Amino acid sequence: MRNFLALRDFFYRYKGMYAVGVLWLVVVDFLQIIYPRLLGETADAINRGTFNRDFAVRYVSALILIAFAIALLRYLWRMYLLGSSRKIEYELRNKLYAHLQTLSLTYFQHHKTGDIMAHATNDIQAVRQALGMGIVLAVDAAFMTLAAIFMMGKTISWELTLFALLPLPFLVFTVTRFGAMIHNRFKAVQEAFSKLTECTQENFAGIRVIKSFVQEEKEMEKFSRICRYNMETNMQLVKIWGMFFPLIELISGLSLLIVIWYGGKLTMYGRISVGDFVAFISYLGLLTWPTIAIGWLINLIQRGAASMERINAILQEKPEVLDGPDTLPVDDLRGEIEIKNLTFTYPGAQKPSVSDISLRVPAGGSLAIVGAVGSGKSTIASLLLRLYPVPPDTVYIDGIDINRIPLKTLREKVGYVPQDTFLFATSVRENIAFSGEYSDEEIVDAAKMAGIHEDILALPEQYETLLGERGVNLSGGQKQRISIARALIKNPRIIILDDCLSAVDAATEEKILVNLKRFCRGRTSILISHRISTVMHADEIIVLDGGKIVERGTHEELLEIKGIYYNLYQKQLLEKSLEEMN
Ligand SMILES: Nc1ncnc2c1ncn2[C@@H]1O[C@H](COP(=O)(O)OP(=O)(O)OP(=O)(O)O)[C@@H](O)[C@H]1O
């Protein structure tokens, strides 16, 4: 139950609706309690010979009226109680999503998308059922039990009531014992479902790789294994559930046995009337529902608690990167970048990815970073966006420690084109104008600058063409250029291009570089690339090797050193002339 404490704010907000719902529910229970009494009186009337037409009309009218009232009130409690749980579900899902958005990249690297999807769907649904039907069952079972016992004792016989309740301790024992088992097995069911979602999501996301490596059968086997595990964990739950209900019914059957035996004796000795006996059995019938409801309730609450435990684990996850108390009210940047002795190790990694990096790019200047695969180029770009926690006093923008610049300002003013492009399954227009409202002219300008305008005009519906799953698929180079247009349209003060021309041919690259040069005038630019042709015009070029700066200078200075940069240049010149010869 502790797990549900995280929901107290939501409960507080909907307390009025819950209170009204509970009120209607209790009134329905109260009306149901009248039935056995009416039945008892009818039996007594038949027994005494006073049952006549008037009596029948009066009792039948009362029964019809009660039935109508119950139907109406049942509708009302459903609207109030189940309606509140739907609203809490809506808010909890939004809260979870908003929280997930605050978590840094490290979290998403350590948790699979499918698992997160399972939390947002299955777990939240289980919580909603506990808060809706769970509360209905709890109130219903508690009120009905107390009311039925009270009516049995007060209006018929306390002695018979005590006898009828003798099997109660067995019931309590069964419910608590099975409750714990159901909790654990349901947790396993939810985990198995997460694995299933994970596997499905990963398989369809990687369908190209699976098909090109002819791994369909192997993946099918893997899926089948996970699917079987999912079925087996569910069967474990069904087994325990299958034993639980019959046991509860058996225990309540014992009560009926006692009542028939002892109640029958009391009726024969005239200590209670035939009507009382009929009413008592009818009350006992009313008690069957709460016993079943308790079983169901235990299941719903245990499922909800297990799911809430998993959701709480996410909600308690602290965002590693956030605006701290010493954040300054900065809403614009000039673009001067300074990095002082930066050494950075990814959370959970054994050794630093970049070490002792120092550099300075004046506002409006340009810096290029080259280096072998894994030398730390993208790490520097990620840190300039604070995608990971940046060590204090190492990275400055406009002389301010980057940790003190509001994240919103930083990310609005830095235009970043990541290495792996990601396009949303919407139109080309919406993909370019992702960061805000832009006019058609601005969108076309950005596309022209990124060298993709002509390609877009050739698409079936030009800027309105849908991309991705429901639309057309673009080439790697076209995707890269749309992602460049998306960064340029933001009109950023600092632009970081992380190897984003790798998939375009040399001629297109040259055209884009000329445009970018024009665009970057007055802006700070950082170019990351393996290609010398992309970086050679930068004000300063740094060469990374094993996370350290090993060479720095202009293109000409670096050629003179005759080190890594020189060798890379020679190699690329050779490749170019071979290509031209072919
Ligand atoms: N999220 C991460 N967690 C742990 N280690 C990482 C993470 N991202 C990168 N690394 C490691 O940090 C080192 C530098 O990686 P980085 O991506 O910065 O290299 P890069 O020079 O940009 O390489 P490439 O040219 O392939 O893009 C590598 O050894 C890489 O394995």
The ligand as a Gaussian input file, in Angstrom:
#p B3LYP/6-31G(d) Opt

LIG

0 1
 N       27.143000       6.994000     -23.546000
 C       28.361000       6.487000     -23.429000
 N       28.678000       5.780000     -22.329000
 C       29.916000       5.260000     -22.160000
 N       30.928000       5.426000     -23.045000
 C       30.682000       6.112000     -24.166000
 C       29.374000       6.682000     -24.412000
 N       29.421000       7.340000     -25.592000
 C       30.684000       7.181000     -26.069000
 N       31.434000       6.468000     -25.215000
 C       32.862000       6.108000     -25.365000
 O       33.596000       7.329000     -25.365000
 C       34.628000       7.267000     -26.330000
 C       34.512000       8.471000     -27.276000
 O       33.317000       8.354000     -28.008000
 P       32.836000       9.472000     -29.028000
 O       31.467000       9.080000     -29.503000
 O       32.997000      10.804000     -28.414000
 O       33.906000       9.280000     -30.204000
 P       33.931000       9.938000     -31.621000
 O       35.311000      10.462000     -31.794000
 O       32.815000      10.912000     -31.798000
 O       33.716000       8.665000     -32.544000
 P       32.998000       8.571000     -33.968000
 O       33.928000       9.151000     -34.965000
 O       32.750000       7.123000     -34.154000
 O       31.729000       9.340000     -33.830000
 C       34.497000       5.930000     -27.031000
 O       35.444000       5.068000     -26.451000
 C       33.099000       5.462000     -26.717000
 O       33.051000       4.074000     -26.594000

